[in-house]
Amino acid sequence: MSDANDDPFAADVAAVARIAAVPAILDVVCRTTGMGFAAVARVTEDRWIA
């Protein structure tokens, strides 16, 4: 598995993981929309990382 040292996407995932409010925000999004899943995503022409 790649780590943040050799994969810029891994660095982005690690940065989002350090934001303590993300789980609460995703929970509010699910409860507000009625959806069973919410995610933070980075989308490029070549990749979709959630």
mmCIF file of the N, C-alpha and C atoms, coordinates in Angstrom:
data_MODEL
# 
_entry.id   MODEL 
# 
loop_
_atom_site.group_PDB 
_atom_site.id 
_atom_site.type_symbol 
_atom_site.label_atom_id 
_atom_site.label_alt_id 
_atom_site.label_comp_id 
_atom_site.label_asym_id 
_atom_site.label_entity_id 
_atom_site.label_seq_id 
_atom_site.pdbx_PDB_ins_code 
_atom_site.Cartn_x 
_atom_site.Cartn_y 
_atom_site.Cartn_z 
_atom_site.occupancy 
_atom_site.B_iso_or_equiv 
_atom_site.pdbx_formal_charge 
_atom_site.auth_seq_id 
_atom_site.auth_comp_id 
_atom_site.auth_asym_id 
_atom_site.auth_atom_id 
_atom_site.pdbx_PDB_model_num 
ATOM 1   N N  . MET A 1 1  ? 0.854   -1.186 0.000   1.00 0.00 ? 1  MET A N  1 
ATOM 2   C CA . MET A 1 1  ? 0.000   0.000  0.000   1.00 0.00 ? 1  MET A CA 1 
ATOM 3   C C  . MET A 1 1  ? 0.887   1.232  0.000   1.00 0.00 ? 1  MET A C  1 
ATOM 4   N N  . SER A 1 2  ? 0.494   2.238  -0.767  1.00 0.00 ? 2  SER A N  1 
ATOM 5   C CA . SER A 1 2  ? 1.277   3.460  -0.861  1.00 0.00 ? 2  SER A CA 1 
ATOM 6   C C  . SER A 1 2  ? 1.121   4.286  0.403   1.00 0.00 ? 2  SER A C  1 
ATOM 7   N N  . ASP A 1 3  ? 2.120   5.109  0.661   1.00 0.00 ? 3  ASP A N  1 
ATOM 8   C CA . ASP A 1 3  ? 1.991   6.042  1.772   1.00 0.00 ? 3  ASP A CA 1 
ATOM 9   C C  . ASP A 1 3  ? 2.128   7.457  1.248   1.00 0.00 ? 3  ASP A C  1 
ATOM 10  N N  . ALA A 1 4  ? 1.951   8.415  2.128   1.00 0.00 ? 4  ALA A N  1 
ATOM 11  C CA . ALA A 1 4  ? 1.947   9.825  1.736   1.00 0.00 ? 4  ALA A CA 1 
ATOM 12  C C  . ALA A 1 4  ? 3.270   10.275 1.143   1.00 0.00 ? 4  ALA A C  1 
ATOM 13  N N  . ASN A 1 5  ? 4.344   9.527  1.374   1.00 0.00 ? 5  ASN A N  1 
ATOM 14  C CA . ASN A 1 5  ? 5.648   9.917  0.853   1.00 0.00 ? 5  ASN A CA 1 
ATOM 15  C C  . ASN A 1 5  ? 5.779   9.701  -0.645  1.00 0.00 ? 5  ASN A C  1 
ATOM 16  N N  . ASP A 1 6  ? 5.028   8.748  -1.215  1.00 0.00 ? 6  ASP A N  1 
ATOM 17  C CA . ASP A 1 6  ? 5.188   8.488  -2.642  1.00 0.00 ? 6  ASP A CA 1 
ATOM 18  C C  . ASP A 1 6  ? 3.894   8.613  -3.437  1.00 0.00 ? 6  ASP A C  1 
ATOM 19  N N  . ASP A 1 7  ? 2.826   9.019  -2.812  1.00 0.00 ? 7  ASP A N  1 
ATOM 20  C CA . ASP A 1 7  ? 1.543   9.142  -3.497  1.00 0.00 ? 7  ASP A CA 1 
ATOM 21  C C  . ASP A 1 7  ? 0.834   10.419 -3.044  1.00 0.00 ? 7  ASP A C  1 
ATOM 22  N N  . PRO A 1 8  ? 0.685   11.392 -3.941  1.00 0.00 ? 8  PRO A N  1 
ATOM 23  C CA . PRO A 1 8  ? 0.035   12.640 -3.539  1.00 0.00 ? 8  PRO A CA 1 
ATOM 24  C C  . PRO A 1 8  ? -1.407  12.429 -3.091  1.00 0.00 ? 8  PRO A C  1 
ATOM 25  N N  . PHE A 1 9  ? -2.075  11.404 -3.604  1.00 0.00 ? 9  PHE A N  1 
ATOM 26  C CA . PHE A 1 9  ? -3.438  11.122 -3.160  1.00 0.00 ? 9  PHE A CA 1 
ATOM 27  C C  . PHE A 1 9  ? -3.434  10.643 -1.723  1.00 0.00 ? 9  PHE A C  1 
ATOM 28  N N  . ALA A 1 10 ? -2.463  9.851  -1.345  1.00 0.00 ? 10 ALA A N  1 
ATOM 29  C CA . ALA A 1 10 ? -2.358  9.381  0.037   1.00 0.00 ? 10 ALA A CA 1 
ATOM 30  C C  . ALA A 1 10 ? -2.146  10.560 0.976   1.00 0.00 ? 10 ALA A C  1 
ATOM 31  N N  . ALA A 1 11 ? -1.391  11.543 0.544   1.00 0.00 ? 11 ALA A N  1 
ATOM 32  C CA . ALA A 1 11 ? -1.178  12.742 1.365   1.00 0.00 ? 11 ALA A CA 1 
ATOM 33  C C  . ALA A 1 11 ? -2.498  13.484 1.571   1.00 0.00 ? 11 ALA A C  1 
ATOM 34  N N  . ASP A 1 12 ? -3.314  13.556 0.526   1.00 0.00 ? 12 ASP A N  1 
ATOM 35  C CA . ASP A 1 12 ? -4.617  14.215 0.649   1.00 0.00 ? 12 ASP A CA 1 
ATOM 36  C C  . ASP A 1 12 ? -5.529  13.449 1.597   1.00 0.00 ? 12 ASP A C  1 
ATOM 37  N N  . VAL A 1 13 ? -5.559  12.132 1.474   1.00 0.00 ? 13 VAL A N  1 
ATOM 38  C CA . VAL A 1 13 ? -6.386  11.305 2.355   1.00 0.00 ? 13 VAL A CA 1 
ATOM 39  C C  . VAL A 1 13 ? -5.930  11.478 3.798   1.00 0.00 ? 13 VAL A C  1 
ATOM 40  N N  . ALA A 1 14 ? -4.628  11.485 4.021   1.00 0.00 ? 14 ALA A N  1 
ATOM 41  C CA . ALA A 1 14 ? -4.099  11.665 5.374   1.00 0.00 ? 14 ALA A CA 1 
ATOM 42  C C  . ALA A 1 14 ? -4.472  13.041 5.935   1.00 0.00 ? 14 ALA A C  1 
ATOM 43  N N  . ALA A 1 15 ? -4.430  14.063 5.085   1.00 0.00 ? 15 ALA A N  1 
ATOM 44  C CA . ALA A 1 15 ? -4.779  15.413 5.538   1.00 0.00 ? 15 ALA A CA 1 
ATOM 45  C C  . ALA A 1 15 ? -6.244  15.479 5.966   1.00 0.00 ? 15 ALA A C  1 
ATOM 46  N N  . VAL A 1 16 ? -7.135  14.877 5.186   1.00 0.00 ? 16 VAL A N  1 
ATOM 47  C CA . VAL A 1 16 ? -8.551  14.873 5.544   1.00 0.00 ? 16 VAL A CA 1 
ATOM 48  C C  . VAL A 1 16 ? -8.768  14.056 6.820   1.00 0.00 ? 16 VAL A C  1 
ATOM 49  N N  . ALA A 1 17 ? -8.060  12.959 6.956   1.00 0.00 ? 17 ALA A N  1 
ATOM 50  C CA . ALA A 1 17 ? -8.204  12.102 8.141   1.00 0.00 ? 17 ALA A CA 1 
ATOM 51  C C  . ALA A 1 17 ? -7.815  12.837 9.421   1.00 0.00 ? 17 ALA A C  1 
ATOM 52  N N  . ARG A 1 18 ? -6.948  13.844 9.314   1.00 0.00 ? 18 ARG A N  1 
ATOM 53  C CA . ARG A 1 18 ? -6.531  14.614 10.493  1.00 0.00 ? 18 ARG A CA 1 
ATOM 54  C C  . ARG A 1 18 ? -7.556  15.663 10.918  1.00 0.00 ? 18 ARG A C  1 
ATOM 55  N N  . ILE A 1 19 ? -8.585  15.891 10.118  1.00 0.00 ? 19 ILE A N  1 
ATOM 56  C CA . ILE A 1 19 ? -9.606  16.885 10.446  1.00 0.00 ? 19 ILE A CA 1 
ATOM 57  C C  . ILE A 1 19 ? -10.645 16.209 11.341  1.00 0.00 ? 19 ILE A C  1 
ATOM 58  N N  . ALA A 1 20 ? -10.642 16.585 12.599  1.00 0.00 ? 20 ALA A N  1 
ATOM 59  C CA . ALA A 1 20 ? -11.493 15.915 13.590  1.00 0.00 ? 20 ALA A CA 1 
ATOM 60  C C  . ALA A 1 20 ? -12.982 16.068 13.293  1.00 0.00 ? 20 ALA A C  1 
ATOM 61  N N  . ALA A 1 21 ? -13.384 17.122 12.629  1.00 0.00 ? 21 ALA A N  1 
ATOM 62  C CA . ALA A 1 21 ? -14.806 17.379 12.383  1.00 0.00 ? 21 ALA A CA 1 
ATOM 63  C C  . ALA A 1 21 ? -15.390 16.561 11.234  1.00 0.00 ? 21 ALA A C  1 
ATOM 64  N N  . VAL A 1 22 ? -14.567 15.928 10.429  1.00 0.00 ? 22 VAL A N  1 
ATOM 65  C CA . VAL A 1 22 ? -15.066 15.231 9.246   1.00 0.00 ? 22 VAL A CA 1 
ATOM 66  C C  . VAL A 1 22 ? -16.120 14.170 9.579   1.00 0.00 ? 22 VAL A C  1 
ATOM 67  N N  . PRO A 1 23 ? -15.905 13.291 10.546  1.00 0.00 ? 23 PRO A N  1 
ATOM 68  C CA . PRO A 1 23 ? -16.953 12.295 10.831  1.00 0.00 ? 23 PRO A CA 1 
ATOM 69  C C  . PRO A 1 23 ? -18.285 12.930 11.235  1.00 0.00 ? 23 PRO A C  1 
ATOM 70  N N  . ALA A 1 24 ? -18.241 13.984 12.018  1.00 0.00 ? 24 ALA A N  1 
ATOM 71  C CA . ALA A 1 24 ? -19.478 14.655 12.424  1.00 0.00 ? 24 ALA A CA 1 
ATOM 72  C C  . ALA A 1 24 ? -20.161 15.309 11.224  1.00 0.00 ? 24 ALA A C  1 
ATOM 73  N N  . ILE A 1 25 ? -19.394 15.920 10.344  1.00 0.00 ? 25 ILE A N  1 
ATOM 74  C CA . ILE A 1 25 ? -19.958 16.553 9.149   1.00 0.00 ? 25 ILE A CA 1 
ATOM 75  C C  . ILE A 1 25 ? -20.622 15.499 8.264   1.00 0.00 ? 25 ILE A C  1 
ATOM 76  N N  . LEU A 1 26 ? -19.955 14.373 8.077   1.00 0.00 ? 26 LEU A N  1 
ATOM 77  C CA . LEU A 1 26 ? -20.521 13.313 7.239   1.00 0.00 ? 26 LEU A CA 1 
ATOM 78  C C  . LEU A 1 26 ? -21.786 12.738 7.872   1.00 0.00 ? 26 LEU A C  1 
ATOM 79  N N  . ASP A 1 27 ? -21.807 12.639 9.193   1.00 0.00 ? 27 ASP A N  1 
ATOM 80  C CA . ASP A 1 27 ? -22.998 12.165 9.893   1.00 0.00 ? 27 ASP A CA 1 
ATOM 81  C C  . ASP A 1 27 ? -24.163 13.133 9.673   1.00 0.00 ? 27 ASP A C  1 
ATOM 82  N N  . VAL A 1 28 ? -23.903 14.428 9.785   1.00 0.00 ? 28 VAL A N  1 
ATOM 83  C CA . VAL A 1 28 ? -24.950 15.426 9.557   1.00 0.00 ? 28 VAL A CA 1 
ATOM 84  C C  . VAL A 1 28 ? -25.452 15.348 8.117   1.00 0.00 ? 28 VAL A C  1 
ATOM 85  N N  . VAL A 1 29 ? -24.552 15.184 7.172   1.00 0.00 ? 29 VAL A N  1 
ATOM 86  C CA . VAL A 1 29 ? -24.954 15.066 5.768   1.00 0.00 ? 29 VAL A CA 1 
ATOM 87  C C  . VAL A 1 29 ? -25.880 13.866 5.584   1.00 0.00 ? 29 VAL A C  1 
ATOM 88  N N  . CYS A 1 30 ? -25.520 12.724 6.151   1.00 0.00 ? 30 CYS A N  1 
ATOM 89  C CA . CYS A 1 30 ? -26.371 11.527 6.030   1.00 0.00 ? 30 CYS A CA 1 
ATOM 90  C C  . CYS A 1 30 ? -27.731 11.747 6.667   1.00 0.00 ? 30 CYS A C  1 
ATOM 91  N N  . ARG A 1 31 ? -27.744 12.306 7.862   1.00 0.00 ? 31 ARG A N  1 
ATOM 92  C CA . ARG A 1 31 ? -29.020 12.520 8.559   1.00 0.00 ? 31 ARG A CA 1 
ATOM 93  C C  . ARG A 1 31 ? -29.887 13.546 7.831   1.00 0.00 ? 31 ARG A C  1 
ATOM 94  N N  . THR A 1 32 ? -29.283 14.587 7.299   1.00 0.00 ? 32 THR A N  1 
ATOM 95  C CA . THR A 1 32 ? -30.027 15.646 6.626   1.00 0.00 ? 32 THR A CA 1 
ATOM 96  C C  . THR A 1 32 ? -30.602 15.181 5.291   1.00 0.00 ? 32 THR A C  1 
ATOM 97  N N  . THR A 1 33 ? -29.823 14.395 4.558   1.00 0.00 ? 33 THR A N  1 
ATOM 98  C CA . THR A 1 33 ? -30.248 13.976 3.219   1.00 0.00 ? 33 THR A CA 1 
ATOM 99  C C  . THR A 1 33 ? -31.012 12.662 3.224   1.00 0.00 ? 33 THR A C  1 
ATOM 100 N N  . GLY A 1 34 ? -30.912 11.902 4.319   1.00 0.00 ? 34 GLY A N  1 
ATOM 101 C CA . GLY A 1 34 ? -31.536 10.588 4.363   1.00 0.00 ? 34 GLY A CA 1 
ATOM 102 C C  . GLY A 1 34 ? -30.724 9.524  3.649   1.00 0.00 ? 34 GLY A C  1 
ATOM 103 N N  . MET A 1 35 ? -29.560 9.891  3.184   1.00 0.00 ? 35 MET A N  1 
ATOM 104 C CA . MET A 1 35 ? -28.689 8.931  2.496   1.00 0.00 ? 35 MET A CA 1 
ATOM 105 C C  . MET A 1 35 ? -27.984 8.060  3.532   1.00 0.00 ? 35 MET A C  1 
ATOM 106 N N  . GLY A 1 36 ? -27.598 6.883  3.125   1.00 0.00 ? 36 GLY A N  1 
ATOM 107 C CA . GLY A 1 36 ? -26.914 5.971  4.033   1.00 0.00 ? 36 GLY A CA 1 
ATOM 108 C C  . GLY A 1 36 ? -25.403 6.078  3.957   1.00 0.00 ? 36 GLY A C  1 
ATOM 109 N N  . PHE A 1 37 ? -24.905 6.920  3.062   1.00 0.00 ? 37 PHE A N  1 
ATOM 110 C CA . PHE A 1 37 ? -23.460 7.019  2.862   1.00 0.00 ? 37 PHE A CA 1 
ATOM 111 C C  . PHE A 1 37 ? -23.110 8.434  2.439   1.00 0.00 ? 37 PHE A C  1 
ATOM 112 N N  . ALA A 1 38 ? -22.035 8.953  2.986   1.00 0.00 ? 38 ALA A N  1 
ATOM 113 C CA . ALA A 1 38 ? -21.479 10.242 2.565   1.00 0.00 ? 38 ALA A CA 1 
ATOM 114 C C  . ALA A 1 38 ? -19.969 10.108 2.632   1.00 0.00 ? 38 ALA A C  1 
ATOM 115 N N  . ALA A 1 39 ? -19.275 10.789 1.754   1.00 0.00 ? 39 ALA A N  1 
ATOM 116 C CA . ALA A 1 39 ? -17.819 10.676 1.714   1.00 0.00 ? 39 ALA A CA 1 
ATOM 117 C C  . ALA A 1 39 ? -17.200 11.987 1.262   1.00 0.00 ? 39 ALA A C  1 
ATOM 118 N N  . VAL A 1 40 ? -15.952 12.137 1.607   1.00 0.00 ? 40 VAL A N  1 
ATOM 119 C CA . VAL A 1 40 ? -15.124 13.213 1.066   1.00 0.00 ? 40 VAL A CA 1 
ATOM 120 C C  . VAL A 1 40 ? -14.400 12.588 -0.120  1.00 0.00 ? 40 VAL A C  1 
ATOM 121 N N  . ALA A 1 41 ? -14.409 13.258 -1.250  1.00 0.00 ? 41 ALA A N  1 
ATOM 122 C CA . ALA A 1 41 ? -13.778 12.682 -2.440  1.00 0.00 ? 41 ALA A CA 1 
ATOM 123 C C  . ALA A 1 41 ? -12.878 13.692 -3.128  1.00 0.00 ? 41 ALA A C  1 
ATOM 124 N N  . ARG A 1 42 ? -11.844 13.163 -3.735  1.00 0.00 ? 42 ARG A N  1 
ATOM 125 C CA . ARG A 1 42 ? -10.993 13.954 -4.630  1.00 0.00 ? 42 ARG A CA 1 
ATOM 126 C C  . ARG A 1 42 ? -11.117 13.304 -5.995  1.00 0.00 ? 42 ARG A C  1 
ATOM 127 N N  . VAL A 1 43 ? -11.578 14.078 -6.957  1.00 0.00 ? 43 VAL A N  1 
ATOM 128 C CA . VAL A 1 43 ? -11.831 13.549 -8.292  1.00 0.00 ? 43 VAL A CA 1 
ATOM 129 C C  . VAL A 1 43 ? -10.935 14.252 -9.289  1.00 0.00 ? 43 VAL A C  1 
ATOM 130 N N  . THR A 1 44 ? -10.245 13.465 -10.100 1.00 0.00 ? 44 THR A N  1 
ATOM 131 C CA . THR A 1 44 ? -9.436  13.996 -11.198 1.00 0.00 ? 44 THR A CA 1 
ATOM 132 C C  . THR A 1 44 ? -9.892  13.310 -12.475 1.00 0.00 ? 44 THR A C  1 
ATOM 133 N N  . GLU A 1 45 ? -9.284  13.657 -13.576 1.00 0.00 ? 45 GLU A N  1 
ATOM 134 C CA . GLU A 1 45 ? -9.625  12.997 -14.850 1.00 0.00 ? 45 GLU A CA 1 
ATOM 135 C C  . GLU A 1 45 ? -9.309  11.508 -14.801 1.00 0.00 ? 45 GLU A C  1 
ATOM 136 N N  . ASP A 1 46 ? -8.315  11.116 -14.006 1.00 0.00 ? 46 ASP A N  1 
ATOM 137 C CA . ASP A 1 46 ? -7.851  9.730  -13.992 1.00 0.00 ? 46 ASP A CA 1 
ATOM 138 C C  . ASP A 1 46 ? -8.272  8.911  -12.778 1.00 0.00 ? 46 ASP A C  1 
ATOM 139 N N  . ARG A 1 47 ? -8.604  9.582  -11.678 1.00 0.00 ? 47 ARG A N  1 
ATOM 140 C CA . ARG A 1 47 ? -8.876  8.850  -10.429 1.00 0.00 ? 47 ARG A CA 1 
ATOM 141 C C  . ARG A 1 47 ? -10.034 9.468  -9.667  1.00 0.00 ? 47 ARG A C  1 
ATOM 142 N N  . TRP A 1 48 ? -10.673 8.611  -8.873  1.00 0.00 ? 48 TRP A N  1 
ATOM 143 C CA . TRP A 1 48 ? -11.743 9.026  -7.975  1.00 0.00 ? 48 TRP A CA 1 
ATOM 144 C C  . TRP A 1 48 ? -11.403 8.421  -6.635  1.00 0.00 ? 48 TRP A C  1 
ATOM 145 N N  . ILE A 1 49 ? -10.988 9.245  -5.680  1.00 0.00 ? 49 ILE A N  1 
ATOM 146 C CA . ILE A 1 49 ? -10.554 8.767  -4.370  1.00 0.00 ? 49 ILE A CA 1 
ATOM 147 C C  . ILE A 1 49 ? -11.543 9.265  -3.343  1.00 0.00 ? 49 ILE A C  1 
ATOM 148 N N  . ALA A 1 50 ? -12.101 8.333  -2.538  1.00 0.00 ? 50 ALA A N  1 
ATOM 149 C CA . ALA A 1 50 ? -13.035 8.713  -1.477  1.00 0.00 ? 50 ALA A CA 1 
ATOM 150 C C  . ALA A 1 50 ? -12.544 8.169  -0.167  1.00 0.00 ? 50 ALA A C  1 
# 
